[in-house]
């Protein structure tokens, strides 16, 4: 049986501490923020749709303009 635990809370709530404990126990970790950034930066279909919605200034030097 696979258990999935989602960590989401405010700044300073201890998410990183829990992740560090899980990593030390060799629990596989999926970093959704990192995966989302990669999709936003590198998936041509996503980039095209974002630029259609927000304009060409949505990307600077090929990466999402997060400002």
mmCIF file of the N, C-alpha and C atoms, coordinates in Angstrom:
data_MODEL
# 
_entry.id   MODEL 
# 
loop_
_atom_site.group_PDB 
_atom_site.id 
_atom_site.type_symbol 
_atom_site.label_atom_id 
_atom_site.label_alt_id 
_atom_site.label_comp_id 
_atom_site.label_asym_id 
_atom_site.label_entity_id 
_atom_site.label_seq_id 
_atom_site.pdbx_PDB_ins_code 
_atom_site.Cartn_x 
_atom_site.Cartn_y 
_atom_site.Cartn_z 
_atom_site.occupancy 
_atom_site.B_iso_or_equiv 
_atom_site.pdbx_formal_charge 
_atom_site.auth_seq_id 
_atom_site.auth_comp_id 
_atom_site.auth_asym_id 
_atom_site.auth_atom_id 
_atom_site.pdbx_PDB_model_num 
ATOM 1   N N  . UNK A 1 1  ? 0.841  -1.176 0.000   1.00 0.00 ? 1  UNK A N  1 
ATOM 2   C CA . UNK A 1 1  ? 0.000  0.000  0.000   1.00 0.00 ? 1  UNK A CA 1 
ATOM 3   C C  . UNK A 1 1  ? 0.888  1.243  0.000   1.00 0.00 ? 1  UNK A C  1 
ATOM 4   N N  . UNK A 1 2  ? 0.571  2.171  -0.886  1.00 0.00 ? 2  UNK A N  1 
ATOM 5   C CA . UNK A 1 2  ? 1.316  3.411  -0.988  1.00 0.00 ? 2  UNK A CA 1 
ATOM 6   C C  . UNK A 1 2  ? 0.550  4.507  -0.262  1.00 0.00 ? 2  UNK A C  1 
ATOM 7   N N  . UNK A 1 3  ? 1.254  5.242  0.571   1.00 0.00 ? 3  UNK A N  1 
ATOM 8   C CA . UNK A 1 3  ? 0.644  6.392  1.243   1.00 0.00 ? 3  UNK A CA 1 
ATOM 9   C C  . UNK A 1 3  ? 1.214  7.652  0.630   1.00 0.00 ? 3  UNK A C  1 
ATOM 10  N N  . UNK A 1 4  ? 0.356  8.608  0.384   1.00 0.00 ? 4  UNK A N  1 
ATOM 11  C CA . UNK A 1 4  ? 0.773  9.897  -0.158  1.00 0.00 ? 4  UNK A CA 1 
ATOM 12  C C  . UNK A 1 4  ? 0.487  10.953 0.897   1.00 0.00 ? 4  UNK A C  1 
ATOM 13  N N  . UNK A 1 5  ? 1.503  11.733 1.208   1.00 0.00 ? 5  UNK A N  1 
ATOM 14  C CA . UNK A 1 5  ? 1.373  12.805 2.185   1.00 0.00 ? 5  UNK A CA 1 
ATOM 15  C C  . UNK A 1 5  ? 1.661  14.116 1.470   1.00 0.00 ? 5  UNK A C  1 
ATOM 16  N N  . UNK A 1 6  ? 0.768  15.055 1.580   1.00 0.00 ? 6  UNK A N  1 
ATOM 17  C CA . UNK A 1 6  ? 0.931  16.362 0.959   1.00 0.00 ? 6  UNK A CA 1 
ATOM 18  C C  . UNK A 1 6  ? 1.299  17.367 2.042   1.00 0.00 ? 6  UNK A C  1 
ATOM 19  N N  . UNK A 1 7  ? 2.411  18.085 1.823   1.00 0.00 ? 7  UNK A N  1 
ATOM 20  C CA . UNK A 1 7  ? 2.824  19.121 2.758   1.00 0.00 ? 7  UNK A CA 1 
ATOM 21  C C  . UNK A 1 7  ? 2.534  20.479 2.138   1.00 0.00 ? 7  UNK A C  1 
ATOM 22  N N  . UNK A 1 8  ? 1.654  21.222 2.759   1.00 0.00 ? 8  UNK A N  1 
ATOM 23  C CA . UNK A 1 8  ? 1.324  22.557 2.280   1.00 0.00 ? 8  UNK A CA 1 
ATOM 24  C C  . UNK A 1 8  ? 0.867  23.375 3.478   1.00 0.00 ? 8  UNK A C  1 
ATOM 25  N N  . UNK A 1 9  ? 1.539  24.473 3.708   1.00 0.00 ? 9  UNK A N  1 
ATOM 26  C CA . UNK A 1 9  ? 1.163  25.355 4.801   1.00 0.00 ? 9  UNK A CA 1 
ATOM 27  C C  . UNK A 1 9  ? 1.914  26.662 4.624   1.00 0.00 ? 9  UNK A C  1 
ATOM 28  N N  . UNK A 1 10 ? 1.786  27.539 5.538   1.00 0.00 ? 10 UNK A N  1 
ATOM 29  C CA . UNK A 1 10 ? 2.391  28.861 5.432   1.00 0.00 ? 10 UNK A CA 1 
ATOM 30  C C  . UNK A 1 10 ? 3.889  28.850 5.654   1.00 0.00 ? 10 UNK A C  1 
ATOM 31  N N  . UNK A 1 11 ? 4.473  30.011 5.421   1.00 0.00 ? 11 UNK A N  1 
ATOM 32  C CA . UNK A 1 11 ? 5.910  30.202 5.626   1.00 0.00 ? 11 UNK A CA 1 
ATOM 33  C C  . UNK A 1 11 ? 6.233  29.972 7.101   1.00 0.00 ? 11 UNK A C  1 
ATOM 34  N N  . UNK A 1 12 ? 7.321  29.239 7.350   1.00 0.00 ? 12 UNK A N  1 
ATOM 35  C CA . UNK A 1 12 ? 7.772  29.003 8.718   1.00 0.00 ? 12 UNK A CA 1 
ATOM 36  C C  . UNK A 1 12 ? 6.991  27.940 9.464   1.00 0.00 ? 12 UNK A C  1 
ATOM 37  N N  . UNK A 1 13 ? 6.223  27.131 8.751   1.00 0.00 ? 13 UNK A N  1 
ATOM 38  C CA . UNK A 1 13 ? 5.395  26.126 9.416   1.00 0.00 ? 13 UNK A CA 1 
ATOM 39  C C  . UNK A 1 13 ? 6.108  24.795 9.632   1.00 0.00 ? 13 UNK A C  1 
ATOM 40  N N  . UNK A 1 14 ? 7.321  24.641 9.071   1.00 0.00 ? 14 UNK A N  1 
ATOM 41  C CA . UNK A 1 14 ? 8.081  23.416 9.294   1.00 0.00 ? 14 UNK A CA 1 
ATOM 42  C C  . UNK A 1 14 ? 8.077  22.429 8.148   1.00 0.00 ? 14 UNK A C  1 
ATOM 43  N N  . UNK A 1 15 ? 7.601  22.848 6.975   1.00 0.00 ? 15 UNK A N  1 
ATOM 44  C CA . UNK A 1 15 ? 7.564  21.934 5.821   1.00 0.00 ? 15 UNK A CA 1 
ATOM 45  C C  . UNK A 1 15 ? 8.959  21.401 5.485   1.00 0.00 ? 15 UNK A C  1 
ATOM 46  N N  . UNK A 1 16 ? 9.933  22.286 5.438   1.00 0.00 ? 16 UNK A N  1 
ATOM 47  C CA . UNK A 1 16 ? 11.303 21.864 5.082   1.00 0.00 ? 16 UNK A CA 1 
ATOM 48  C C  . UNK A 1 16 ? 11.866 20.892 6.103   1.00 0.00 ? 16 UNK A C  1 
ATOM 49  N N  . UNK A 1 17 ? 11.557 21.105 7.354   1.00 0.00 ? 17 UNK A N  1 
ATOM 50  C CA . UNK A 1 17 ? 12.029 20.191 8.398   1.00 0.00 ? 17 UNK A CA 1 
ATOM 51  C C  . UNK A 1 17 ? 11.455 18.798 8.188   1.00 0.00 ? 17 UNK A C  1 
ATOM 52  N N  . UNK A 1 18 ? 10.163 18.727 7.895   1.00 0.00 ? 18 UNK A N  1 
ATOM 53  C CA . UNK A 1 18 ? 9.516  17.437 7.658   1.00 0.00 ? 18 UNK A CA 1 
ATOM 54  C C  . UNK A 1 18 ? 10.106 16.767 6.419   1.00 0.00 ? 18 UNK A C  1 
ATOM 55  N N  . UNK A 1 19 ? 10.306 17.538 5.351   1.00 0.00 ? 19 UNK A N  1 
ATOM 56  C CA . UNK A 1 19 ? 10.896 16.980 4.123   1.00 0.00 ? 19 UNK A CA 1 
ATOM 57  C C  . UNK A 1 19 ? 12.288 16.440 4.421   1.00 0.00 ? 19 UNK A C  1 
ATOM 58  N N  . UNK A 1 20 ? 13.085 17.175 5.191   1.00 0.00 ? 20 UNK A N  1 
ATOM 59  C CA . UNK A 1 20 ? 14.432 16.700 5.543   1.00 0.00 ? 20 UNK A CA 1 
ATOM 60  C C  . UNK A 1 20 ? 14.376 15.392 6.326   1.00 0.00 ? 20 UNK A C  1 
ATOM 61  N N  . UNK A 1 21 ? 13.417 15.269 7.215   1.00 0.00 ? 21 UNK A N  1 
ATOM 62  C CA . UNK A 1 21 ? 13.266 14.016 7.972   1.00 0.00 ? 21 UNK A CA 1 
ATOM 63  C C  . UNK A 1 21 ? 12.887 12.884 7.021   1.00 0.00 ? 21 UNK A C  1 
ATOM 64  N N  . UNK A 1 22 ? 11.912 13.133 6.148   1.00 0.00 ? 22 UNK A N  1 
ATOM 65  C CA . UNK A 1 22 ? 11.519 12.106 5.181   1.00 0.00 ? 22 UNK A CA 1 
ATOM 66  C C  . UNK A 1 22 ? 12.690 11.702 4.298   1.00 0.00 ? 22 UNK A C  1 
ATOM 67  N N  . UNK A 1 23 ? 13.450 12.680 3.819   1.00 0.00 ? 23 UNK A N  1 
ATOM 68  C CA . UNK A 1 23 ? 14.602 12.356 2.971   1.00 0.00 ? 23 UNK A CA 1 
ATOM 69  C C  . UNK A 1 23 ? 15.623 11.509 3.724   1.00 0.00 ? 23 UNK A C  1 
ATOM 70  N N  . UNK A 1 24 ? 15.851 11.811 4.994   1.00 0.00 ? 24 UNK A N  1 
ATOM 71  C CA . UNK A 1 24 ? 16.808 11.020 5.785   1.00 0.00 ? 24 UNK A CA 1 
ATOM 72  C C  . UNK A 1 24 ? 16.322 9.584  5.960   1.00 0.00 ? 24 UNK A C  1 
ATOM 73  N N  . UNK A 1 25 ? 15.006 9.385  5.885   1.00 0.00 ? 25 UNK A N  1 
ATOM 74  C CA . UNK A 1 25 ? 14.418 8.043  5.980   1.00 0.00 ? 25 UNK A CA 1 
ATOM 75  C C  . UNK A 1 25 ? 14.254 7.397  4.607   1.00 0.00 ? 25 UNK A C  1 
ATOM 76  N N  . UNK A 1 26 ? 14.781 8.073  3.585   1.00 0.00 ? 26 UNK A N  1 
ATOM 77  C CA . UNK A 1 26 ? 14.726 7.601  2.200   1.00 0.00 ? 26 UNK A CA 1 
ATOM 78  C C  . UNK A 1 26 ? 13.296 7.494  1.653   1.00 0.00 ? 26 UNK A C  1 
ATOM 79  N N  . UNK A 1 27 ? 12.429 8.371  2.134   1.00 0.00 ? 27 UNK A N  1 
ATOM 80  C CA . UNK A 1 27 ? 11.073 8.453  1.597   1.00 0.00 ? 27 UNK A CA 1 
ATOM 81  C C  . UNK A 1 27 ? 11.145 9.238  0.294   1.00 0.00 ? 27 UNK A C  1 
ATOM 82  N N  . UNK A 1 28 ? 10.589 8.720  -0.795  1.00 0.00 ? 28 UNK A N  1 
ATOM 83  C CA . UNK A 1 28 ? 10.615 9.466  -2.060  1.00 0.00 ? 28 UNK A CA 1 
ATOM 84  C C  . UNK A 1 28 ? 9.828  10.774 -1.926  1.00 0.00 ? 28 UNK A C  1 
ATOM 85  N N  . UNK A 1 29 ? 10.407 11.834 -2.449  1.00 0.00 ? 29 UNK A N  1 
ATOM 86  C CA . UNK A 1 29 ? 9.794  13.159 -2.374  1.00 0.00 ? 29 UNK A CA 1 
ATOM 87  C C  . UNK A 1 29 ? 9.531  13.657 -3.794  1.00 0.00 ? 29 UNK A C  1 
ATOM 88  N N  . UNK A 1 30 ? 8.340  14.181 -4.024  1.00 0.00 ? 30 UNK A N  1 
ATOM 89  C CA . UNK A 1 30 ? 8.010  14.826 -5.280  1.00 0.00 ? 30 UNK A CA 1 
ATOM 90  C C  . UNK A 1 30 ? 7.853  16.318 -4.996  1.00 0.00 ? 30 UNK A C  1 
ATOM 91  N N  . UNK A 1 31 ? 8.660  17.125 -5.666  1.00 0.00 ? 31 UNK A N  1 
ATOM 92  C CA . UNK A 1 31 ? 8.621  18.572 -5.474  1.00 0.00 ? 31 UNK A CA 1 
ATOM 93  C C  . UNK A 1 31 ? 7.731  19.190 -6.545  1.00 0.00 ? 31 UNK A C  1 
ATOM 94  N N  . UNK A 1 32 ? 6.471  19.445 -6.195  1.00 0.00 ? 32 UNK A N  1 
ATOM 95  C CA . UNK A 1 32 ? 5.497  19.953 -7.161  1.00 0.00 ? 32 UNK A CA 1 
ATOM 96  C C  . UNK A 1 32 ? 5.871  21.340 -7.677  1.00 0.00 ? 32 UNK A C  1 
ATOM 97  N N  . UNK A 1 33 ? 6.401  22.210 -6.818  1.00 0.00 ? 33 UNK A N  1 
ATOM 98  C CA . UNK A 1 33 ? 6.792  23.554 -7.262  1.00 0.00 ? 33 UNK A CA 1 
ATOM 99  C C  . UNK A 1 33 ? 7.864  23.477 -8.338  1.00 0.00 ? 33 UNK A C  1 
ATOM 100 N N  . UNK A 1 34 ? 8.846  22.627 -8.110  1.00 0.00 ? 34 UNK A N  1 
ATOM 101 C CA . UNK A 1 34 ? 9.939  22.460 -9.077  1.00 0.00 ? 34 UNK A CA 1 
ATOM 102 C C  . UNK A 1 34 ? 9.402  21.889 -10.393 1.00 0.00 ? 34 UNK A C  1 
ATOM 103 N N  . UNK A 1 35 ? 8.543  20.902 -10.309 1.00 0.00 ? 35 UNK A N  1 
ATOM 104 C CA . UNK A 1 35 ? 7.971  20.300 -11.521 1.00 0.00 ? 35 UNK A CA 1 
ATOM 105 C C  . UNK A 1 35 ? 7.143  21.326 -12.289 1.00 0.00 ? 35 UNK A C  1 
ATOM 106 N N  . UNK A 1 36 ? 6.391  22.135 -11.573 1.00 0.00 ? 36 UNK A N  1 
ATOM 107 C CA . UNK A 1 36 ? 5.593  23.168 -12.222 1.00 0.00 ? 36 UNK A CA 1 
ATOM 108 C C  . UNK A 1 36 ? 6.447  24.203 -12.920 1.00 0.00 ? 36 UNK A C  1 
ATOM 109 N N  . UNK A 1 37 ? 7.556  24.598 -12.284 1.00 0.00 ? 37 UNK A N  1 
ATOM 110 C CA . UNK A 1 37 ? 8.478  25.554 -12.920 1.00 0.00 ? 37 UNK A CA 1 
ATOM 111 C C  . UNK A 1 37 ? 9.074  24.968 -14.194 1.00 0.00 ? 37 UNK A C  1 
ATOM 112 N N  . UNK A 1 38 ? 9.432  23.700 -14.159 1.00 0.00 ? 38 UNK A N  1 
ATOM 113 C CA . UNK A 1 38 ? 10.012 23.060 -15.343 1.00 0.00 ? 38 UNK A CA 1 
ATOM 114 C C  . UNK A 1 38 ? 9.002  23.016 -16.491 1.00 0.00 ? 38 UNK A C  1 
ATOM 115 N N  . UNK A 1 39 ? 7.760  22.685 -16.182 1.00 0.00 ? 39 UNK A N  1 
ATOM 116 C CA . UNK A 1 39 ? 6.720  22.662 -17.221 1.00 0.00 ? 39 UNK A CA 1 
ATOM 117 C C  . UNK A 1 39 ? 6.534  24.063 -17.781 1.00 0.00 ? 39 UNK A C  1 
ATOM 118 N N  . UNK A 1 40 ? 6.443  25.053 -16.907 1.00 0.00 ? 40 UNK A N  1 
ATOM 119 C CA . UNK A 1 40 ? 6.236  26.433 -17.332 1.00 0.00 ? 40 UNK A CA 1 
ATOM 120 C C  . UNK A 1 40 ? 7.395  26.942 -18.184 1.00 0.00 ? 40 UNK A C  1 
ATOM 121 N N  . UNK A 1 41 ? 8.615  26.533 -17.853 1.00 0.00 ? 41 UNK A N  1 
ATOM 122 C CA . UNK A 1 41 ? 9.805  27.007 -18.565 1.00 0.00 ? 41 UNK A CA 1 
ATOM 123 C C  . UNK A 1 41 ? 10.110 26.231 -19.843 1.00 0.00 ? 41 UNK A C  1 
ATOM 124 N N  . UNK A 1 42 ? 9.771  24.937 -19.890 1.00 0.00 ? 42 UNK A N  1 
ATOM 125 C CA . UNK A 1 42 ? 10.287 24.110 -20.979 1.00 0.00 ? 42 UNK A CA 1 
ATOM 126 C C  . UNK A 1 42 ? 9.242  23.448 -21.875 1.00 0.00 ? 42 UNK A C  1 
ATOM 127 N N  . UNK A 1 43 ? 7.988  23.396 -21.468 1.00 0.00 ? 43 UNK A N  1 
ATOM 128 C CA . UNK A 1 43 ? 6.969  22.751 -22.297 1.00 0.00 ? 43 UNK A CA 1 
ATOM 129 C C  . UNK A 1 43 ? 6.483  23.748 -23.353 1.00 0.00 ? 43 UNK A C  1 
ATOM 130 N N  . UNK A 1 44 ? 6.765  23.471 -24.646 1.00 0.00 ? 44 UNK A N  1 
ATOM 131 C CA . UNK A 1 44 ? 6.417  24.429 -25.696 1.00 0.00 ? 44 UNK A CA 1 
ATOM 132 C C  . UNK A 1 44 ? 4.919  24.746 -25.761 1.00 0.00 ? 44 UNK A C  1 
ATOM 133 N N  . UNK A 1 45 ? 4.065  23.755 -25.525 1.00 0.00 ? 45 UNK A N  1 
ATOM 134 C CA . UNK A 1 45 ? 2.628  23.994 -25.574 1.00 0.00 ? 45 UNK A CA 1 
ATOM 135 C C  . UNK A 1 45 ? 2.205  24.936 -24.437 1.00 0.00 ? 45 UNK A C  1 
ATOM 136 N N  . UNK A 1 46 ? 2.740  24.698 -23.246 1.00 0.00 ? 46 UNK A N  1 
ATOM 137 C CA . UNK A 1 46 ? 2.419  25.551 -22.104 1.00 0.00 ? 46 UNK A CA 1 
ATOM 138 C C  . UNK A 1 46 ? 2.931  26.964 -22.347 1.00 0.00 ? 46 UNK A C  1 
ATOM 139 N N  . UNK A 1 47 ? 4.178  27.083 -22.822 1.00 0.00 ? 47 UNK A N  1 
ATOM 140 C CA . UNK A 1 47 ? 4.747  28.405 -23.089 1.00 0.00 ? 47 UNK A CA 1 
ATOM 141 C C  . UNK A 1 47 ? 3.887  29.165 -24.099 1.00 0.00 ? 47 UNK A C  1 
ATOM 142 N N  . UNK A 1 48 ? 3.454  28.490 -25.145 1.00 0.00 ? 48 UNK A N  1 
ATOM 143 C CA . UNK A 1 48 ? 2.637  29.117 -26.169 1.00 0.00 ? 48 UNK A CA 1 
ATOM 144 C C  . UNK A 1 48 ? 1.321  29.629 -25.584 1.00 0.00 ? 48 UNK A C  1 
ATOM 145 N N  . UNK A 1 49 ? 0.675  28.820 -24.778 1.00 0.00 ? 49 UNK A N  1 
ATOM 146 C CA . UNK A 1 49 ? -0.599 29.217 -24.183 1.00 0.00 ? 49 UNK A CA 1 
ATOM 147 C C  . UNK A 1 49 ? -0.425 30.378 -23.206 1.00 0.00 ? 49 UNK A C  1 
ATOM 148 N N  . UNK A 1 50 ? 0.646  30.351 -22.425 1.00 0.00 ? 50 UNK A N  1 
ATOM 149 C CA . UNK A 1 50 ? 0.913  31.441 -21.484 1.00 0.00 ? 50 UNK A CA 1 
ATOM 150 C C  . UNK A 1 50 ? 1.164  32.743 -22.243 1.00 0.00 ? 50 UNK A C  1 
ATOM 151 N N  . UNK A 1 51 ? 1.941  32.669 -23.318 1.00 0.00 ? 51 UNK A N  1 
ATOM 152 C CA . UNK A 1 51 ? 2.220  33.871 -24.108 1.00 0.00 ? 51 UNK A CA 1 
ATOM 153 C C  . UNK A 1 51 ? 0.957  34.380 -24.800 1.00 0.00 ? 51 UNK A C  1 
ATOM 154 N N  . UNK A 1 52 ? 0.064  33.475 -25.224 1.00 0.00 ? 52 UNK A N  1 
ATOM 155 C CA . UNK A 1 52 ? -1.197 33.916 -25.815 1.00 0.00 ? 52 UNK A CA 1 
ATOM 156 C C  . UNK A 1 52 ? -2.036 34.666 -24.777 1.00 0.00 ? 52 UNK A C  1 
ATOM 157 N N  . UNK A 1 53 ? -1.987 34.188 -23.555 1.00 0.00 ? 53 UNK A N  1 
ATOM 158 C CA . UNK A 1 53 ? -2.777 34.786 -22.483 1.00 0.00 ? 53 UNK A CA 1 
ATOM 159 C C  . UNK A 1 53 ? -2.159 36.087 -21.960 1.00 0.00 ? 53 UNK A C  1 
ATOM 160 N N  . UNK A 1 54 ? -0.833 36.089 -21.757 1.00 0.00 ? 54 UNK A N  1 
ATOM 161 C CA . UNK A 1 54 ? -0.171 37.207 -21.084 1.00 0.00 ? 54 UNK A CA 1 
ATOM 162 C C  . UNK A 1 54 ? 0.732  38.043 -21.985 1.00 0.00 ? 54 UNK A C  1 
ATOM 163 N N  . UNK A 1 55 ? 0.973  37.581 -23.204 1.00 0.00 ? 55 UNK A N  1 
ATOM 164 C CA . UNK A 1 55 ? 1.849  38.308 -24.111 1.00 0.00 ? 55 UNK A CA 1 
ATOM 165 C C  . UNK A 1 55 ? 3.279  37.799 -24.052 1.00 0.00 ? 55 UNK A C  1 
ATOM 166 N N  . UNK A 1 56 ? 4.080  38.264 -25.010 1.00 0.00 ? 56 UNK A N  1 
ATOM 167 C CA . UNK A 1 56 ? 5.463  37.798 -25.120 1.00 0.00 ? 56 UNK A CA 1 
ATOM 168 C C  . UNK A 1 56 ? 6.310  38.135 -23.892 1.00 0.00 ? 56 UNK A C  1 
ATOM 169 N N  . UNK A 1 57 ? 5.925  39.189 -23.163 1.00 0.00 ? 57 UNK A N  1 
ATOM 170 C CA . UNK A 1 57 ? 6.702  39.575 -21.980 1.00 0.00 ? 57 UNK A CA 1 
ATOM 171 C C  . UNK A 1 57 ? 6.566  38.572 -20.835 1.00 0.00 ? 57 UNK A C  1 
ATOM 172 N N  . UNK A 1 58 ? 5.748  37.546 -21.019 1.00 0.00 ? 58 UNK A N  1 
ATOM 173 C CA . UNK A 1 58 ? 5.609  36.503 -20.003 1.00 0.00 ? 58 UNK A CA 1 
ATOM 174 C C  . UNK A 1 58 ? 6.883  35.672 -19.885 1.00 0.00 ? 58 UNK A C  1 
ATOM 175 N N  . UNK A 1 59 ? 7.750  35.762 -20.902 1.00 0.00 ? 59 UNK A N  1 
ATOM 176 C CA . UNK A 1 59 ? 9.012  35.004 -20.885 1.00 0.00 ? 59 UNK A CA 1 
ATOM 177 C C  . UNK A 1 59 ? 10.169 35.946 -21.180 1.00 0.00 ? 59 UNK A C  1 
ATOM 178 N N  . UNK A 1 60 ? 11.234 35.797 -20.411 1.00 0.00 ? 60 UNK A N  1 
ATOM 179 C CA . UNK A 1 60 ? 12.473 36.547 -20.628 1.00 0.00 ? 60 UNK A CA 1 
ATOM 180 C C  . UNK A 1 60 ? 13.592 35.528 -20.808 1.00 0.00 ? 60 UNK A C  1 
ATOM 181 N N  . UNK A 1 61 ? 14.317 35.648 -21.883 1.00 0.00 ? 61 UNK A N  1 
ATOM 182 C CA . UNK A 1 61 ? 15.438 34.731 -22.182 1.00 0.00 ? 61 UNK A CA 1 
ATOM 183 C C  . UNK A 1 61 ? 14.991 33.273 -22.143 1.00 0.00 ? 61 UNK A C  1 
ATOM 184 N N  . UNK A 1 62 ? 13.761 33.022 -22.580 1.00 0.00 ? 62 UNK A N  1 
ATOM 185 C CA . UNK A 1 62 ? 13.271 31.652 -22.663 1.00 0.00 ? 62 UNK A CA 1 
ATOM 186 C C  . UNK A 1 62 ? 12.694 31.078 -21.379 1.00 0.00 ? 62 UNK A C  1 
ATOM 187 N N  . UNK A 1 63 ? 12.752 31.823 -20.290 1.00 0.00 ? 63 UNK A N  1 
ATOM 188 C CA . UNK A 1 63 ? 12.222 31.335 -19.005 1.00 0.00 ? 63 UNK A CA 1 
ATOM 189 C C  . UNK A 1 63 ? 11.102 32.244 -18.556 1.00 0.00 ? 63 UNK A C  1 
ATOM 190 N N  . UNK A 1 64 ? 10.202 31.688 -17.766 1.00 0.00 ? 64 UNK A N  1 
ATOM 191 C CA . UNK A 1 64 ? 9.042  32.442 -17.307 1.00 0.00 ? 64 UNK A CA 1 
ATOM 192 C C  . UNK A 1 64 ? 9.462  33.680 -16.533 1.00 0.00 ? 64 UNK A C  1 
ATOM 193 N N  . UNK A 1 65 ? 8.828  34.787 -16.847 1.00 0.00 ? 65 UNK A N  1 
ATOM 194 C CA . UNK A 1 65 ? 9.039  36.041 -16.128 1.00 0.00 ? 65 UNK A CA 1 
ATOM 195 C C  . UNK A 1 65 ? 8.142  36.009 -14.893 1.00 0.00 ? 65 UNK A C  1 
ATOM 196 N N  . UNK A 1 66 ? 8.681  35.620 -13.779 1.00 0.00 ? 66 UNK A N  1 
ATOM 197 C CA . UNK A 1 66 ? 7.892  35.398 -12.571 1.00 0.00 ? 66 UNK A CA 1 
ATOM 198 C C  . UNK A 1 66 ? 7.457  36.689 -11.883 1.00 0.00 ? 66 UNK A C  1 
ATOM 199 N N  . UNK A 1 67 ? 7.983  37.797 -12.308 1.00 0.00 ? 67 UNK A N  1 
ATOM 200 C CA . UNK A 1 67 ? 7.563  39.075 -11.703 1.00 0.00 ? 67 UNK A CA 1 
ATOM 201 C C  . UNK A 1 67 ? 6.172  39.386 -12.149 1.00 0.00 ? 67 UNK A C  1 
# 
